Amino acid sequence: MTSAEMVVAGMKHIVCFSGGHSSAIAAVEVVRKFGTNNTVLLNHDLCPRTEDADIKRFKKEVSDFLGIPITYANMPGWEVKDQFDVCMEIKAFKTGAQSSALCTNRLKTEPFHKWLTENYPAQLPQIRDDVVLVYGFDANEQRRIKRRVGIMAAMGYRTEYPLTWPERTIYNIEEIGIRRPRTYQIFNHANCTGCLKAGKQHWFVVYCLYPEIWDKAKRAEDAIGYSILKQGFLEEFEEEFAKLKEKALSPTEKIKPQAFWAVARKLIKDDDNLPCECSF
């Protein structure tokens, strides 16, 4: 028996609605199974400088389609503070044994826990049986699911994962006439532009397409004295990225990193092998 079949009548389903495609699909599945009266769309609104306007459009259209207003659990000052501002205030990008991004903690985790405490406080040592937290993890993300189950159970809450249900009603949001955020044309997720958890390929995209965010990220590195990427400070990659941009390497995450950087290395090698013009 799945956890979806074990829910009690009237249980409130709180969908952790990130504004991404997977959490939107999870929301649709929950509403179709349990109804609008038993569903909450919980979102953390983020600074418009780094959360694309089309993600905000997407969130509203999903909300309108479901007939459920978005419930916001926002960090104070979210309208003007982006992930870099938050980290510069703390003077760190990451912390803890898991090296988790501090921006996620301040922008999402702390407001989420505060909202839960104010609206559905834990009843430890029991686990609440009148509320379940819904996530958009799919069957290929078993490690994430296992970790989330453990974290939330320790806090006193149940979790559910509609994208793992054996019986599904929807797989793509376009099936209900909603266009997914335009960020998916370039990025793999609907995270902040300039994601502090992303890798070098993401930051090449930022360098090419979002120069203001690139410059602010460099200022944040200078202020904190630590690099966002494990490989080094962003400034150290500007010469390489400039060459790759000049060579018209596509700024995208839609190519797997191994293939993307294989192409990048070839472009750089070919450039380095060009004969000196004075030899002609």
PyMOL commands that set and color helices and strands:
alter all, ss='L'
color gray80, all
select helices_A, chain A and resi 3-5+21-34+36-38+53-66+83-90+102-119+142-155+162-164+173-176+182-185+200-209+211-224+234-246+257-272+277-279
alter helices_A, ss='H'
color red, helices_A
select strands_A, chain A and resi 12-16+39-43+70-72+94-95+100-101+131-134+158-160
alter strands_A, ss='S'
color yellow, strands_A
deselect
rebuild
show_as cartoon
